Structure formats: structure tokens, C-alpha cells
Amino acid sequence: MIHARGLVQTFQTGRGKDKKEVRAVDGVDLDIAEGEVVGFLGPNGAGKTTTLRMLTTLLKPTAGTATVAGYDVVKESEQVRRSIGYVSQAGGTFSGARAGEEVMDHGMLYGRSKAEVQKRGHELFDQLQLDGLWERMPKNMSGGQKRRLDIVMGLIHEPTLVFLDEPTTGLDPQARANLWEHIADLRTRRGATVFLTTHYLDEADALSDRILIIDQGRIVAADTADNLKAQVSGDLVDLEVSDPADLQRAAEHLASIAGSGSRDAVQVEGNHVRGRVQRAGRAVPGLLRSLDGSSITLESIEVHRPTLDDVFLTLTGRSLRDADASGAPPEGEDAAEEAGRPTEGARA
Ligand SMILES: Nc1ncnc2c1ncn2[C@@H]1O[C@H](COP(=O)(O)OP(=O)(O)OP(=O)(O)O)[C@@H](O)[C@H]1O
């Protein structure tokens, strides 16, 4: 469904001697099969949107090739646009018509009959909790309602390949949960292929069959959430020691079952000692006995299964939450080769 080889996108930023080149996407290979839901995860500025814009034909690659639904993104961009649904991060601008009319126009643009679009449009309004808003002007909708209308527009022509750029950003928790259900449904009921970017770890985890992690323009991991988590060595054991004088001794006990067994495998912070332990569920009872035997008392003990953030930390040495590409130039400067962005409001 989606295949890319060596995709690169560079942007020129700054002027005169401050001029520099940003490699927003730096050699991305992708293979996404029909019916897969793939989560594209990475910190701000990692290159997610830029990759998506190349795949949806909005930006011409600086180098590399990609086919989407069997069509070349550069040579057959029109066919690519006809074959996909796209919900951009920024959302669309609307013409000033009522929401229902916008949806009707958009669906009919794709050659669907009026009756079909009307039926599907009302269904989507219902499913995305926009019921009663068919006659409302988008400009009089709340941010969350407008976001959901963007999603209706991206899905109205029943595409079997859907690109969603941070679909749930700006939605309240209930609308978010509702949209998750809808995305899961796209695959199970309609057999659609979904490629979604997100920086919400829980979202990627809950929805995706497979997760691609991008950092600084490069894919650093591609696997199921479970397999990625299995790469992180062990569960995090967090001991809170009652008496700070016992911290170093507690650290030695934890180190004896953690990672390489060396004292470096554990960290001390405040009253806490933390380290990664293989199969903590089995190792912890013995640890508690040995701490007890040394008269070290604990306030608490917690065991955390690895998260996708731990995966990112293991791969890059940074936490996904703090890994925003600092020092990156502001977006929108001197965009290179904007490849014929469709008219405002039109979604491919
Ligand atoms: N038009 C542009 N001109 C200059 N630099 C750009 C442009 N668009 C993106 N960049 C830079 O390219 C890098 C990748 O940006 P991109 O928007 O693809 O990241 P992202 O992973 O989607 O981030 P976010 O989660 O914040 O949307 C960033 O350093 C960004 O500042």
C-alpha cells in the first residue's frame, strides 16, 4: 500500500550567512501493507508531518521515491490524491458554507452520488458526535468540533487508505476515545489502511498494529508495540527507602538483580533507588527478603512494565516527552518545492 525508499526532504532556512539546510527527513524507507494501522511516532520536529506531506503529494521529495496505493507520488500525484483520505494537522479552512454543504461538496468532488454522500455524511456526523451540527457554519464550531469535521471531510469518500496527522490533538478525552474507536473500526469494518502520526504514546500503543519511531528525520525502530517494549531490558523497579542512610546499601541490593549486576545499573534520586530488572515479578520477592535481612525498610516499591517512552529512551538516550528538536528553525521558512498544494479546504 505504501512503499518508500530513501525519502529525503531538506529545507533552506535563514538568509545570507545564517542560511542553512535542515534535513527534515533524512532517508526514510517504509513498507506498509494493506489493512495495517501504523502509528508514526516521534517528538516534535522529528519529521512526521514532512514525511506525511511527501506521501500525500503535498511536498515533492528532495530525493528518494515513494508509491502510495500503487501510484508514484511525483509522477502520478493526481491518482494518489484520488486514492487516499488525508486529515492534515492544521485542519482545513472552510469556504463559509454550512458544515453539511462543505461535506456534500467534498464527497461529490470524488464522484460519489448525492444520496451516497448524504447518507455517509450523516453517519459520520453521528459517529463523530457532530449530530445536530449539519447546518452549523464551521466558523461557529468549537475547536474540537472543527477537528472532528476535518476528519469527516477526510473520510467522506470512503477511502481505503487514510493518512491522519495528529488526529486527536485538541480533542477532549471523550472525543479522543470516540475517535480511537472510529479509527479501529476503519480497519476492522472497512479493511482500510491507516497511517497516523502522533506524539501520544498511549494513542500509538492502543491503535497501531505496528509502530514506526522517527527521530531527527530517520526511522529508528519499526515493530509491534509489544516487540519494541520487549527490546527494553526489563521492568523498572522503584524502591522508596525510609531512611536516607540506607540508600547506598539498598542500591547495592537492587544492583545485584538489575541489568548487568553492576552498581551503575541503578540510579539514586532523592529517597528512591531505581533500576531495570528482568522479570521483576519473580525477582522482587527475593529482593524484599534480602532488604529485610539487612534491616532496610522501604516506604514503597513499584514495578513498571516498559512503555513506548522507555523504548524511545533506550533507542535515543532521550525521553520522547523531552526530545523536541530544540534549536530547530520555526516552521514555514522558505519551504522548498511546495508541490502544488491543493486549494484551501480541499483534501486529497
Ligand atoms: N517549511 C519548512 N521550512 C523550514 N523548516 C521546516 C519546514 N517544515 C518543517 N521544517 C523543519 O523540519 C523538521 C521536521 O518538521 P516536521 O513538521 O516534519 O516534524 P514533526 O515530527 O511533524 O513535528 P510535530 O510533531 O511538531 O508536528 C523540523 O526541524 C521543522 O522545523
The ligand as an ORCA input file, in Angstrom:
! r2SCAN-3c Opt
* xyz 0 1
  N       8.543     24.673      5.637
  C       9.597     24.477      6.423
  N      10.675     25.282      6.370
  C      11.756     25.054      7.165
  N      11.857     24.047      8.041
  C      10.822     23.222      8.145
  C       9.624     23.389      7.345
  N       8.759     22.404      7.669
  C       9.364     21.662      8.612
  N      10.601     22.144      8.914
  C      11.540     21.591      9.883
  O      11.698     20.228      9.602
  C      11.776     19.461     10.788
  C      10.686     18.405     10.785
  O       9.405     19.014     10.913
  P       8.026     18.208     10.913
  O       6.942     19.218     10.965
  O       8.027     17.227      9.836
  O       8.128     17.452     12.295
  P       7.007     16.655     13.079
  O       7.653     15.402     13.522
  O       5.781     16.547     12.284
  O       6.758     17.581     14.331
  P       5.379     17.941     15.094
  O       5.080     16.785     15.978
  O       5.761     19.160     15.861
  O       4.346     18.203     14.056
  C      11.694     20.465     11.920
  O      13.004     20.794     12.292
  C      10.986     21.638     11.283
  O      11.305     22.829     11.956
*
